[in-house]
Each structure stands twice: as structure tokens, then as C-alpha cells.
Amino acid sequence: MRILAKSDVGRIRDTNQDSYFVSDIKDDLNLFILADGMGGYKGGEIASSLAVESVKNYICVNFTKIENKEKDVILNLIEGAIEYANNVVYEKSREIPELNEMGTTLEVCLIYGNKVFIGHVGDSRVYRIRKNIIRKLTTDHSYVEKLVREGSITREESYNHPKKNMLLKALGCKSLVEPDVFYKAFLKDDILLICSDGLTNMLRDNEIYDILLKNPDKPENALINRANVVGGYDNITAIIVDNCG
């Protein structure tokens, strides 16, 4: 397994409000987390870093305690970790007035056996590349995605919609959160891409795939460089997990 990760402030923002964690390749627990924070003051970077640290600690402490690592048990663990992180971020926002608008997206990927277990809140994304096909595994919790699914606008129209950044769900904004939790097969030669919307707002899925294909040595650098070339309007983070054996 090859693990690559990089985060970049982009060309417009002064600070990077994305946070991420990747397991060391030698670790027994293959855990990958990404959060894209939002909020004035320093709210975004605080929310994202709190979320990542909370999920990491919760899963690392509790995963070893699980004797029966069945699919439903692992999904419950991820859901519990996200609910715990939501509470941490929400309570911190209530303690400090300047932080009361903060929140964050969250992607959690835990690879166990030949499966990836995913927890998802917001509009960061998880993709899987298999046999020359890129597939988005997560569904954005956004107003524009809702319009597309309802048939009110086309996918093409969604790319430049004025409300494309409006989230319907984020972590830490309310006392309770309902994440999407599910699992998918993760087979030999599959590739996972976990990324913030600083990448996907700049690049279409087919362009992401082409860049990954044409830059096998440093695909994370190539993705971020291209996103900056065509705008770089937001922070950009990409985690790549290549199940190359």
C-alpha cells in the first residue's frame, strides 16, 4: 500500500483551514481522515483540527478493544467517532463567542481486510479508482447536490451555481449530526482519493482521473498544482491511498 498526502493554502486564502491525518504505512490500523473547516476568526482551522484529532483518538483507542470486527461493528465505531467529534466541536463553539459559527466537513476512511469503511459529513469527497474508472463514493451534503438529485438543475449547471458552497449538513454546527456511514470493497490495485472541495471545485472528475493516470510518481502534487493553476480559490487537500500490494 502506498500513501500520499498534501495540503495547500491555495492562491487566495491567507490560512489553511483543512486538516488531515494519515496512518503510517507500518501501523496496524489503516486510518485516513480529512476535514475542511469553516467559520470566522480562527473557527475553521480549529473546527477541522479538533474533528480530526477527536476521530483519530476515538478510533485508535476503541478499535483494539473490538473482538468481533464484523462490518456493522466497524461502521458503528466510525459513527460513534463522528458523533463524538461533533460534540467536541459543538461544545467548543459554545465556549468561545468568536467560534460560534464554526463547523467542518469530515471524511473518515478505515481500511480493514478488503474493505474501506467510510464516514462522511459535508461536501469533501471520497473517490475510488478501479480498472480505469473513477467513481465518487460519497454524496455531497449540499444544496446544489439536492437540486441535482431532484432534477431541478443538471450536473453541468451545478458546477457554476451561485449557491454551490451552501451545505445542508456539517460537523459541529448542531448538537447532533447524522453522518453517512457505509463500506465498499477495496481490492488490489484500487486507489482511494480523499479530497476537500478546493480540489473538486476546480477540477472535474475526468480531469482528476487523467492527472492521477499521467502523474504516477507525485499525483498529489500534480492535482494541487493544477487546481492552483485554474484558480486556487480555496485550500486544497488530497490524500491518495494506492492498494498496490
C-alpha positions, 0 to 999 in steps of 0.5 A: 500500500502506498500513501500520499498526502498534501495540503495547500493554502491555495492562491487566495486564502491567507490560512489553511483551514483543512486538516488531515491525518494519515496512518503510517504505512507500518501501523496496524490500523489503516486510518485516513481522515480529512476535514475542511473547516469553516467559520470566522476568526480562527473557527475553521482551522480549529473546527477541522483540527479538533474533528480530526484529532477527536476521530483519530483518538476515538478510533485508535483507542476503541478499535483494539478493544473490538473482538468481533470486527464484523462490518456493522461493528466497524461502521458503528465505531466510525459513527460513534467517532463522528458523533463524538467529534461533533460534540467536541466541536459543538461544545467548543463553539459554545465556549468561545463567542468568536467560534460560534459559527464554526463547523467542518466537513469530515471524511473518515476512511478505515481500511480493514481486510478488503474493505474501506469503511467510510464516514462522511459529513459535508461536501469533501469527497471520497473517490475510488479508482478501479480498472480505469474508472473513477467513481465518487463514493460519497454524496455531497451534503449540499444544496446544489447536490439536492437540486441535482438529485431532484432534477431541478438543475443538471450536473453541468449547471451545478458546477457554476451555481451561485449557491454551490458552497451552501451545505445542508449538513456539517460537523459541529454546527448542531448538537447532533449530526447524522453522518453517512456511514457505509463500506465498499470493497477495496481490492488490489490495485484500487486507489482511494482519493480523499479530497476537500472541495478546493480540489473538486471545485476546480477540477472535474472528475475526468480531469482528476482521473487523467492527472492521477493516470499521467502523474504516477510518481507525485499525483498529489502534487500534480492535482494541487498544482493544477487546481492552483493553476485554474484558480486556487480559490480555496485550500486544497487537500488530497490524500491518495491511498494506492492498494498496490500490494 
